[in-house]
Amino acid sequence: MANQVNKLGCRVVLYPQPLVGHITPMLHIGNALYSKGFSVTLIQTRLHSPDPDAFPNFTFHYIDETLWSAEVLASDPWEKVALLNKRFMVPFRDSLGRILRDASSAEESVACLISDPLWDFVAAIADEFDLPRLGIRTGGLLAFVMYESLPLLRQKGYFSLQENEQEAEVLEIPPLKVKDLPTENHDAIAVTVEESKSYRQGIICNTFKELEGSILDQYSRSLSNAPIFPIGPLHEYSPTSMGGILDQDHSSITWLNTQAPKSVLYVSFGTLATITKEQFLETAWGLAQSKHPFLWVVQPKLINGSDTSDHELPKDFITEVSGRGYIVTWAPQREVLAHPSVGGFWTHSGWNSIIESISEGVPMICFPFFGDQKVNARVVSDVWKIGLQLEKKTERREIERVIHRLMVEKEGEELRERVGALKEKAHSSLMEGGSSYRALDQLTDHILSFCRAENLRDETH
Ligand code: UDP
């Protein structure tokens, strides 16, 4: 495929982790930078690879690594990242070398690499090629501050507390509670934190000042004061119907068209979380007993260690929810959240989902699983106050109750008003003069300075 060249004659190379929640924001950054005149190359694996036809402005560069065995698809997220790091170092070095040689023979400048700190080998390779490097923060800032503080929190004894002390506050990072801290994978998290800190030339964040401005300084300090570019919400740089990494079932939109305004609860636990069969059935019956219309994404691997037959729902449930419940394996989430019939989002609290929900002014029920999700959920419920948490056991009566609070009670109305106000702020931040608009201009100048430096180097050689 021939290189797609844009008007500045200056190229950025993007290298996302091949996880849906990490590729998608990188594609949005690509669109943002393309709109500023940069040429964009995307280094891609074959897993979760976007359809190149949906991105005619990008140059796709594939790494053909035969990694995608059932083993990788089934492994837990951190294991998956470890495997990716093990296998992709050599092919990545080859790819980057080829891209730089091609650019040099076309007399084109490559300004920088933009990569994901989940990769643990990128720093050494970019340095080898003398290529500037920017990072992407795909998650929220408080979660990073928490990750960075894990050694300190361990030293303070938070991980030795008893079961009955889990509600205690983490005094160093309010308003987090002990139960919001991740208890596993601390070594893998520490590697990612160190990688993030190695991006001295800057980090692009999927957030905006009006949302997380209060911890921007703390975040910046934890990255040794590297330049921070909060240009989000990133998805706003791409069309709502941005085409596919995974198949999108558009029948959900047709179904939503038949429902009353703000009546539907959208339920999705993202692309990585799994639940037990018991939780699956309790969720189903909680939805049924709530008597509210719902659109539920049940991915083929939603039930822990299961095959698709486990995802069958009891006949009496199907009869009970007929006409008011709609179940799909995948939904075009941004279009769903933007639909006037959707009045609430029951989410696993992945950062992309939260920021997409804020952008559409949809209040949430947070049901976090692992990693940063518990921190995200705490911020949604206790700081921004735009959602509720399902903190107790996944039990049908609890579910029914929390849905009622969100969709019917005054409390839900207040959450809706607050998220509506935040939606306005998100949109203003992207308008001319807004905080994200300005941050994108600064990012553009920053990247152009790399290009100018490279051109100068070429001239003096
Ligand atoms: N998503 C979607 N349809 C679905 C489920 C998820 O489009 O049925 C998208 C969603 O819009 C979001 C991403 O997948 O952009 C999930 O990212 P998130 O950070 O919320 O969670 P993760 O899957 O990484 O845990």
Boltz pocket constraint, residues with backbone or C-beta under 6 A from the ligand:
constraints:
  - pocket:
      binder: B
      contacts: [[A, 20], [A, 21], [A, 22], [A, 24], [A, 268], [A, 269], [A, 270], [A, 271], [A, 272], [A, 273], [A, 297], [A, 329], [A, 330], [A, 331], [A, 332], [A, 333], [A, 334], [A, 349], [A, 350], [A, 351], [A, 352], [A, 353], [A, 354], [A, 356]]
      max_distance: 6.0
